[in-house]
Amino acid sequence: MIEDQLTPPYYAVIFSTILAKNISGYLEMTEKMEKLAQKQKGYLGIESARNEIGITVSYWQTLEDIVAWKNNFEHTAARNLGREKWYKKYQLRICKVEREYGFEK
């Protein structure tokens, strides 16, 4: 799903990943974290695509909301598991969205 009901300005957290070979439990954890993120203050939505490179973009109202999500106890535990077990590499970027537009046929 593409998030198309957001009103700038807002923030995007872009999480790009390359997974390790053994990802047992990974998909279950991603579903759990998506559901948990939805309950967090300032959460606006999420988009995700997973192939050779996984890209997940989550949208937030403020930088403070992003920091609170980063510091969430369950999210921290999941992140640590990711480093230990599931990720070969990841990169995280935080961007301020000031303008957007789209198209739908």
C-alpha positions in Angstrom: 0.0 0.0 0.0 1.2 3.5 -0.8 0.5 6.1 1.9 -1.3 9.0 0.0 -3.2 10.8 2.8 -0.3 12.6 4.4 0.0 16.3 4.7 3.5 17.9 4.7 5.5 18.7 6.6 6.2 15.3 8.2 9.2 13.0 8.6 10.1 9.8 6.8 12.4 7.1 8.3 13.9 5.1 5.5 15.2 1.7 6.6 17.2 -0.2 3.9 18.3 -3.7 4.6 20.2 -6.7 3.3 19.2 -9.8 5.1 21.5 -12.6 6.4 20.9 -16.2 5.1 18.9 -17.4 8.1 15.9 -15.2 8.8 13.9 -17.6 10.9 11.5 -15.5 12.9 12.2 -12.3 11.0 8.8 -11.9 9.2 6.9 -12.5 12.4 9.0 -9.8 14.1 8.4 -7.3 11.3 4.6 -7.8 11.6 4.8 -7.4 15.4 6.9 -4.2 15.0 4.5 -2.7 12.4 1.6 -3.3 14.7 3.5 -1.8 17.6 4.6 1.3 15.6 0.9 2.0 14.7 0.2 2.5 18.4 3.0 5.0 18.9 2.4 8.8 19.2 3.0 10.6 15.9 2.9 7.5 13.7 1.4 8.3 10.3 1.9 5.2 8.2 4.3 2.7 6.6 5.4 1.4 3.2 7.6 -1.6 2.7 9.1 -3.7 -0.1 11.3 -6.7 0.4 13.5 -8.3 -2.2 17.3 -8.5 -2.4 17.2 -5.2 -0.7 14.4 -4.5 1.7 13.2 -0.9 2.1 10.7 0.2 4.7 9.6 3.8 5.0 7.7 4.9 8.1 6.1 8.3 8.5 6.0 10.4 11.6 4.8 13.8 12.8 7.9 14.9 14.6 11.5 14.1 15.2 10.6 13.6 18.9 8.1 10.9 17.9 10.9 9.1 15.9 13.2 9.2 18.9 10.5 7.8 21.2 9.9 5.0 18.7 13.7 4.3 18.6 13.8 4.1 22.4 10.7 1.9 22.8 11.7 -1.1 24.8 10.2 -3.8 22.4 11.6 -2.0 19.4 15.1 -1.9 20.9 14.9 -5.6 21.7 13.8 -6.3 18.1 16.6 -4.1 16.7 19.2 -6.0 18.8 17.9 -9.3 17.5 18.1 -7.9 14.0 21.8 -7.0 14.4 22.5 -10.4 16.0 20.5 -12.7 13.6 18.8 -11.2 10.6 20.7 -8.3 9.1 23.8 -8.6 7.0 23.7 -4.8 6.6 21.2 -1.9 7.2 21.2 1.8 6.7 18.7 4.2 8.3 17.9 7.7 7.0 15.6 10.4 8.5 14.2 13.0 6.1 11.8 15.9 6.4 9.1 15.8 3.8 8.2 19.3 2.7 6.4 18.6 -0.5 4.7 15.6 -2.1 2.6 14.7 -5.1 1.4 11.6 -6.7 -0.6 9.9 -9.5 -3.2 7.2 -9.7 -4.8 5.8 -12.8 
